[in-house]
Amino acid sequence: MIWYALAAFFPCVLVVILSAITRNKWIGTCVTLVVIGASIYKGFFHNEWIIFIDVVSILAGYIIVDTLHTRYYDDFKER
């Protein structure tokens, strides 16, 4: 059960953190995809459901970053 919880939250948080560090949502998402893809290639995933949950979590992280950057840009533009 812990693997499903980690698959649901870890990639999302990773996208948000890497996008904040690089200040680019595409680079943060691509680096996360490379890390998850390398771990899939090495065989660290037990079944296909975890991979599916990882992909959904990466998508959720991308949407969160996209929403946060849009708000930040709008607030900065008003000042």
Secondary structure as UniProt FT lines:
FT   HELIX           2..22
FT   HELIX           25..42
FT   HELIX           48..78
//
